[in-house]
Amino acid sequence: MAVAEELGVDHEVILYIQTPPDAATLTKIVEGLEDPVEDLVRKDSKFKKLELNPDDYVDNSKAVVDILVKHKQLLQRPVLVKGTKAMIGRPKSRIVDFLS
């Protein structure tokens, strides 16, 4: 991530398609997420093709973890994890405050 490199922050990039997070990892992310849990699920064309209902994920950590384990492409990205806290790196301007 360019922002982390600019700040001189050590970081690890995990390519979620090649190495998708398992349920335990997603649960830890959800537990530390500073954003609404439903924001972790992309509501894109794949979401619509699967005929999913966005309301099913509002304040529903288990449903979010379950759908992301099943359909890794729906993971909103980038997701940043620092210690026990996590956030969605959108918009990009949020990343600086989180990593500082």
MARKEBA-49530 format. One line per field, with one value per residue: residue in three letters; x, y, z of N, C-alpha, C, CB in turn; chain. Coordinates in Angstrom, 2 decimals, decimal comma, padded with zeros to 5 digits, always signed. Glycine has a CB too. Layout:
// residues N
residuo	c(ALA:...);
nx	c(X:...);
ny	c(Y:...);
nz	c(Z:...);
cax	c(X:...);
cay	c(Y:...);
caz	c(Z:...);
cx	c(X:...);
cy	c(Y:...);
cz	c(Z:...);
cbx	c(X:...);
cby	c(Y:...);
cbz	c(Z:...);
cadena	c(A:...);
***
This chain:
// residues 100
residuo	c(MET:ALA:VAL:ALA:GLU:GLU:LEU:GLY:VAL:ASP:HIS:GLU:VAL:ILE:LEU:TYR:ILE:GLN:THR:PRO:PRO:ASP:ALA:ALA:THR:LEU:THR:LYS:ILE:VAL:GLU:GLY:LEU:GLU:ASP:PRO:VAL:GLU:ASP:LEU:VAL:ARG:LYS:ASP:SER:LYS:PHE:LYS:LYS:LEU:GLU:LEU:ASN:PRO:ASP:ASP:TYR:VAL:ASP:ASN:SER:LYS:ALA:VAL:VAL:ASP:ILE:LEU:VAL:LYS:HIS:LYS:GLN:LEU:LEU:GLN:ARG:PRO:VAL:LEU:VAL:LYS:GLY:THR:LYS:ALA:MET:ILE:GLY:ARG:PRO:LYS:SER:ARG:ILE:VAL:ASP:PHE:LEU:SER);
nx	c(+000,84:+000,61:+000,23:+000,95:+003,62:+004,57:+004,28:+006,11:+005,43:+005,58:+004,16:+001,94:+000,82:-001,98:-003,11:-006,26:-007,70:-005,97:-005,16:-007,52:-009,19:-009,96:-012,82:-012,24:-010,30:-011,75:-013,71:-012,20:-011,45:-013,97:-014,73:-013,00:-013,61:-013,97:-015,86:-019,30:-020,42:-021,72:-020,65:-018,41:-019,05:-019,16:-021,46:-021,94:-022,12:-021,88:-022,95:-025,59:-026,21:-026,20:-028,50:-028,74:-029,77:-029,22:-030,04:-029,88:-027,38:-026,92:-025,71:-025,11:-022,92:-022,30:-023,61:-022,22:-019,58:-020,11:-021,01:-018,75:-016,85:-017,89:-018,09:-015,55:-014,94:-016,65:-015,62:-015,03:-012,51:-009,53:-008,82:-007,68:-005,65:-004,67:-003,12:-005,64:-007,59:-009,55:-010,22:-011,99:-010,35:-011,38:-012,74:-009,50:-008,18:-008,69:-006,87:-004,38:-004,79:-005,53:-003,25:-001,35);
ny	c(-001,18:+002,08:+004,33:+003,41:+002,84:+005,43:+006,58:+005,17:+002,87:-000,39:-003,09:-005,67:-007,14:-008,87:-010,92:-011,32:-012,99:-015,03:-015,92:-016,30:-014,90:-016,86:-018,03:-017,53:-015,49:-013,49:-013,06:-011,92:-009,56:-008,36:-008,02:-006,00:-003,94:-000,62:+000,46:+000,26:-003,09:-004,19:-002,79:-004,12:-005,88:-005,97:-004,38:-005,08:-005,94:-008,74:-009,30:-008,52:-010,33:-012,71:-012,36:-011,25:-009,73:-006,55:-005,71:-007,94:-008,01:-005,91:-004,87:-007,55:-009,61:-012,36:-013,16:-011,60:-012,62:-015,27:-014,95:-013,83:-015,82:-017,69:-016,31:-014,82:-012,71:-010,70:-009,25:-006,15:-003,84:-001,89:-003,68:-002,71:-003,68:-003,12:-003,98:-004,76:-003,46:-002,62:-001,40:-000,21:+000,78:+003,04:+006,17:+006,73:+008,69:+008,19:+006,33:+007,38:+008,60:+006,33:+004,69:+006,28);
nz	c(+000,00:-000,93:+000,75:+003,32:+002,84:+002,24:+004,74:+006,11:+007,47:+008,66:+006,96:+005,90:+002,97:+002,06:-000,34:-001,01:-002,74:-003,49:-000,98:+000,88:+003,74:+006,59:+008,54:+011,25:+011,12:+009,79:+011,73:+013,80:+012,52:+012,13:+014,82:+015,63:+013,98:+012,97:+011,44:+010,27:+010,39:+008,18:+006,08:+005,31:+003,38:-000,05:-002,13:-004,91:-008,46:-008,34:-005,84:-006,31:-008,35:-006,95:-005,66:-003,10:-000,01:+001,16:+003,71:+005,29:+006,38:+008,05:+011,08:+011,64:+012,36:+012,16:+009,80:+007,97:+008,17:+007,38:+004,67:+003,50:+003,79:+002,12:-000,33:-001,29:-002,99:-002,39:-000,33:+000,99:+000,16:+000,49:+003,52:+006,59:+009,27:+012,53:+015,28:+017,47:+016,15:+013,27:+009,96:+007,08:+004,25:+002,80:+002,22:+000,76:+002,23:+004,91:+005,75:+006,54:+009,09:+010,56:+010,45:+011,62);
cax	c(+000,00:+001,41:+000,11:+001,77:+005,02:+004,86:+004,37:+007,17:+004,81:+005,72:+002,85:+001,88:-000,29:-002,50:-003,94:-007,40:-008,17:-005,03:-005,14:-008,71:-009,26:-010,90:-013,86:-011,62:-009,67:-012,83:-014,35:-011,33:-011,58:-015,30:-014,75:-012,25:-013,96:-014,44:-016,94:-020,43:-020,04:-022,28:-019,80:-017,36:-019,57:-019,37:-022,80:-021,66:-022,90:-021,90:-023,91:-026,92:-026,38:-026,51:-029,81:-028,63:-030,47:-028,29:-030,55:-029,51:-026,02:-026,88:-025,47:-025,16:-021,54:-022,25:-023,99:-021,11:-018,50:-020,56:-021,05:-017,39:-016,17:-018,47:-017,86:-014,44:-014,91:-017,51:-014,91:-014,66:-011,08:-008,66:-009,10:-006,46:-005,69:-003,57:-003,41:-006,98:-008,52:-009,62:-011,04:-012,03:-009,52:-012,07:-011,82:-008,06:-007,75:-008,84:-005,76:-003,30:-005,13:-005,54:-001,89:-000,48);
cay	c(+000,00:+003,28:+005,21:+002,82:+003,04:+006,86:+006,85:+004,35:+001,89:-001,79:-003,65:-006,92:-007,16:-010,22:-010,98:-012,06:-014,01:-016,15:-016,38:-015,71:-015,03:-017,87:-017,52:-017,00:-014,21:-012,53:-012,75:-010,96:-008,28:-007,82:-007,60:-004,77:-003,03:+000,70:+000,80:-000,67:-004,42:-004,43:-002,15:-005,06:-006,64:-005,16:-004,51:-004,87:-006,76:-010,13:-009,28:-008,50:-011,59:-013,73:-011,97:-011,05:-008,57:-005,79:-005,61:-009,15:-007,87:-004,77:-005,28:-009,01:-010,06:-013,75:-013,20:-011,01:-013,62:-016,41:-014,64:-013,58:-017,11:-018,36:-015,50:-013,94:-011,54:-009,66:-008,54:-004,76:-003,67:-002,65:-003,75:-002,49:-004,19:-002,62:-004,51:-005,37:-002,59:-002,79:-000,42:-000,27:+001,88:+003,88:+006,69:+006,58:+009,69:+007,65:+005,45:+008,11:+008,72:+005,00:+004,16:+007,21);
caz	c(+000,00:-001,11:+001,91:+004,38:+002,46:+002,40:+006,18:+006,68:+008,36:+008,26:+006,68:+005,13:+002,04:+001,86:-001,55:-000,49:-003,67:-003,39:+000,40:+001,51:+005,19:+007,07:+009,43:+012,48:+010,78:+009,53:+013,01:+014,49:+011,81:+012,46:+016,23:+015,79:+012,90:+013,39:+010,52:+010,40:+009,92:+006,85:+005,07:+004,92:+002,24:-001,25:-002,72:-006,33:-009,38:-007,86:-004,73:-006,93:-009,09:-005,95:-005,13:-001,65:+000,53:+002,01:+005,08:+006,03:+006,91:+008,96:+012,48:+011,70:+012,18:+011,72:+008,39:+007,21:+008,14:+006,57:+003,24:+003,03:+003,68:+000,95:-001,54:-000,93:-003,86:-001,81:+000,73:+000,70:+000,33:+001,37:+004,95:+007,35:+010,64:+013,36:+016,62:+017,52:+015,43:+011,82:+009,25:+005,63:+003,78:+001,84:+001,22:+001,02:+003,21:+006,26:+006,05:+007,22:+010,51:+011,16:+010,56:+012,39);
cx	c(+000,88:+001,38:+000,98:+003,24:+005,43:+005,05:+005,49:+006,66:+005,04:+004,33:+002,99:+000,65:-000,70:-003,43:-005,11:-007,94:-007,28:-005,03:-006,34:-008,71:-010,30:-011,89:-013,27:-010,99:-010,73:-013,54:-013,52:-011,41:-012,89:-015,34:-014,01:-012,61:-014,54:-015,60:-018,13:-020,09:-020,55:-021,46:-018,66:-017,76:-019,82:-020,75:-022,68:-022,51:-022,96:-022,92:-025,34:-027,21:-026,76:-027,86:-029,80:-029,34:-029,53:-028,75:-030,17:-028,16:-025,88:-026,78:-025,51:-023,78:-021,46:-022,59:-022,88:-019,97:-018,90:-020,52:-019,63:-016,55:-016,62:-018,12:-016,81:-014,39:-015,78:-016,83:-014,55:-013,18:-010,66:-009,18:-007,76:-006,66:-004,46:-003,88:-004,75:-008,01:-008,44:-010,48:-011,00:-011,31:-010,13:-012,83:-010,37:-007,56:-007,86:-007,63:-004,67:-003,58:-005,06:-004,12:-000,96:-000,60);
cy	c(+001,24:+004,18:+004,70:+003,02:+004,49:+007,22:+006,07:+003,31:+000,49:-002,35:-004,93:-006,83:-008,61:-010,16:-011,91:-013,12:-015,25:-016,76:-015,77:-015,90:-016,09:-017,23:-016,91:-015,64:-013,15:-012,12:-011,74:-009,59:-007,60:-007,30:-006,28:-003,68:-001,72:+001,17:-000,11:-002,00:-004,69:-003,80:-003,05:-005,90:-005,67:-005,44:-004,24:-005,79:-008,23:-010,27:-009,34:-009,80:-012,73:-013,47:-011,86:-009,77:-007,81:-005,70:-006,81:-009,02:-006,71:-005,28:-006,80:-009,58:-011,48:-013,87:-012,64:-012,02:-014,78:-016,12:-014,40:-014,85:-017,81:-017,65:-014,43:-012,67:-010,40:-008,88:-007,13:-004,59:-002,28:-002,65:-003,61:-003,00:-003,69:-003,02:-005,21:-004,55:-002,84:-001,70:-000,71:+000,97:+002,69:+004,95:+006,62:+007,54:+009,19:+006,85:+006,14:+008,19:+007,37:+004,48:+005,03:+006,97);
cz	c(+000,00:+000,13:+003,05:+004,08:+002,63:+003,87:+006,85:+007,65:+007,81:+008,04:+005,87:+004,23:+001,84:+000,65:-001,27:-001,45:-003,59:-002,00:+001,12:+003,02:+005,57:+008,05:+010,70:+012,23:+010,54:+010,82:+013,79:+013,84:+012,18:+013,89:+016,43:+014,80:+013,44:+012,51:+010,79:+009,75:+008,51:+005,73:+004,60:+003,70:+001,07:-001,82:-004,23:-007,20:-008,94:-006,73:-005,31:-007,67:-008,15:-005,29:-003,61:-001,24:+001,46:+003,47:+005,93:+006,73:+007,90:+010,39:+012,65:+011,37:+011,64:+010,24:+007,51:+007,07:+007,23:+005,07:+002,69:+002,95:+002,40:-000,37:-001,24:-001,78:-003,31:-000,69:+000,26:+000,97:-000,05:+002,80:+005,64:+008,76:+011,35:+014,79:+016,60:+016,77:+013,93:+011,22:+007,76:+005,12:+002,66:+002,59:+001,71:+002,11:+004,65:+006,71:+006,87:+008,72:+011,21:+011,40:+011,40:+013,88);
cbx	c(-000,95:+000,93:-001,36:+001,46:+005,24:+003,74:+003,05:+008,18:+003,28:+006,51:+001,98:+001,81:+000,09:-003,25:-003,10:-008,49:-008,20:-003,63:-003,80:-009,97:-009,62:-010,15:-014,83:-010,56:-008,76:-013,84:-014,55:-009,88:-011,49:-016,38:-014,11:-010,81:-014,95:-013,29:-016,46:-021,72:-020,55:-023,71:-019,22:-017,02:-020,88:-018,27:-023,83:-020,18:-022,30:-020,49:-023,73:-027,03:-025,10:-025,41:-030,86:-027,14:-031,78:-028,14:-032,05:-029,49:-025,05:-028,13:-026,50:-026,24:-020,80:-023,22:-025,30:-020,60:-018,18:-021,97:-021,93:-016,71:-016,46:-019,99:-019,20:-013,13:-015,38:-018,78:-013,63:-015,51:-010,33:-007,24:-009,83:-006,05:-005,77:-003,40:-003,40:-007,41:-008,23:-010,17:-010,55:-013,51:-008,22:-013,03:-012,19:-007,28:-008,58:-010,08:-005,18:-003,15:-006,53:-006,32:-001,30:-000,83);
cby	c(+000,00:+004,06:+005,33:+001,33:+002,59:+007,70:+006,53:+005,22:+002,18:-002,62:-002,64:-008,19:-006,47:-010,75:-011,47:-011,10:-013,46:-015,69:-015,99:-016,32:-013,68:-019,05:-018,63:-017,99:-014,35:-013,12:-014,03:-011,45:-008,48:-008,90:-008,69:-005,06:-003,68:+001,72:+000,66:-000,06:-005,48:-003,90:-000,86:-005,97:-007,40:-005,46:-003,51:-005,11:-006,67:-010,57:-007,99:-007,32:-011,95:-013,77:-012,97:-011,00:-008,99:-004,39:-005,46:-010,33:-007,69:-003,86:-004,65:-009,56:-009,97:-014,61:-012,42:-009,71:-014,14:-016,81:-013,40:-012,57:-018,00:-018,43:-014,83:-014,68:-011,92:-010,29:-009,30:-003,75:-004,69:-002,07:-005,10:-001,00:-005,76:-001,04:-003,38:-005,54:-001,11:-004,20:+001,02:-000,36:+001,36:+003,06:+008,14:+006,83:+010,95:+006,77:+004,90:+009,52:+009,31:+004,04:+003,99:+008,68);
cbz	c(+001,21:-002,32:+002,37:+004,55:+001,01:+001,79:+006,86:+007,36:+008,52:+009,32:+005,93:+006,07:+000,68:+003,14:-002,80:-000,16:-005,13:-003,74:+001,11:+000,92:+005,85:+007,75:+009,80:+013,02:+009,54:+008,55:+013,84:+014,49:+010,28:+012,26:+017,10:+015,68:+011,96:+013,33:+009,04:+009,76:+010,87:+006,80:+005,63:+006,10:+002,62:-002,32:-002,04:-006,61:-010,79:-007,37:-003,85:-007,90:-009,86:-004,88:-005,57:-001,22:+001,27:+001,46:+005,06:+005,10:+005,78:+008,78:+013,40:+010,72:+013,49:+012,55:+008,16:+007,89:+009,57:+006,98:+002,98:+003,93:+004,93:+001,10:-002,04:-001,06:-005,25:-001,29:+001,15:+001,54:-000,50:+001,34:+005,35:+007,34:+010,67:+013,22:+017,69:+018,96:+015,73:+011,45:+009,53:+005,08:+003,33:+000,95:+000,87:-000,27:+003,05:+006,33:+004,78:+006,63:+010,68:+010,27:+009,19:+012,08);
cadena	c(A:A:A:A:A:A:A:A:A:A:A:A:A:A:A:A:A:A:A:A:A:A:A:A:A:A:A:A:A:A:A:A:A:A:A:A:A:A:A:A:A:A:A:A:A:A:A:A:A:A:A:A:A:A:A:A:A:A:A:A:A:A:A:A:A:A:A:A:A:A:A:A:A:A:A:A:A:A:A:A:A:A:A:A:A:A:A:A:A:A:A:A:A:A:A:A:A:A:A:A);
***
